Amino acid sequence: EAVVEDVARLKDRHFAEHIPPTPKKDFPAKKCRVCFRRGIRRETQMYCPDCPSKPGLCV
């Protein structure tokens, strides 16, 4: 599964969108995938809806 996502991530482009609100969270956030892998803790309200795991992305 991780290999499929890496191939999709390298092949395609990201078009970040806001994470839609849920009944429990007005401003939902995710960990930024790039920052998290570099050891930096950063939450973002943007994500890539076209990627298989819908990762959070800093814009």
C-alpha positions as CSV (number, residue, x, y, z in Angstrom):
1,E,0.0,0.0,0.0
2,A,2.8,2.4,0.8
3,V,4.5,1.7,-2.5
4,V,1.3,2.5,-4.4
5,E,1.0,5.8,-2.6
6,D,4.7,6.7,-3.2
7,V,4.3,6.0,-7.0
8,A,1.1,8.0,-7.1
9,R,2.7,10.8,-5.2
10,L,5.8,11.0,-7.5
11,K,3.8,10.6,-10.7
12,D,0.9,12.9,-10.0
13,R,0.5,16.5,-8.8
14,H,-1.1,17.6,-5.5
15,F,-4.1,19.9,-5.5
16,A,-4.6,20.9,-1.9
17,E,-8.0,21.6,-0.5
18,H,-9.4,22.5,2.9
19,I,-10.5,19.6,5.1
20,P,-14.3,19.8,5.3
21,P,-15.8,20.4,8.8
22,T,-17.4,17.5,10.6
23,P,-20.2,17.5,13.2
24,K,-17.6,17.3,16.0
25,K,-14.9,19.5,14.6
26,D,-15.5,22.9,13.0
27,F,-11.8,23.3,12.0
28,P,-10.4,19.7,11.5
29,A,-6.6,19.3,11.0
30,K,-4.1,16.6,10.0
31,K,-0.4,16.2,10.5
32,C,1.6,17.5,7.5
33,R,3.1,14.4,5.8
34,V,6.3,16.1,4.7
35,C,7.0,17.8,8.0
36,F,6.1,14.7,10.0
37,R,8.7,12.6,8.1
38,R,11.3,15.3,8.8
39,G,10.6,15.2,12.5
40,I,8.7,18.5,12.7
41,R,5.3,18.6,14.4
42,R,2.9,20.7,12.3
43,E,-0.8,20.4,11.8
44,T,-2.6,21.8,8.7
45,Q,-6.1,22.2,7.5
46,M,-5.2,21.4,3.9
47,Y,-5.0,17.9,2.4
48,C,-4.7,16.2,-1.0
49,P,-8.1,14.6,-1.9
50,D,-6.7,12.8,-4.9
51,C,-4.0,10.7,-3.1
52,P,-5.0,7.3,-1.8
53,S,-4.4,8.1,1.9
54,K,-5.5,11.8,1.7
55,P,-2.4,13.2,3.5
56,G,-2.2,16.5,5.2
57,L,-0.1,19.0,3.4
58,C,1.4,22.4,4.4
59,V,0.8,25.0,1.7
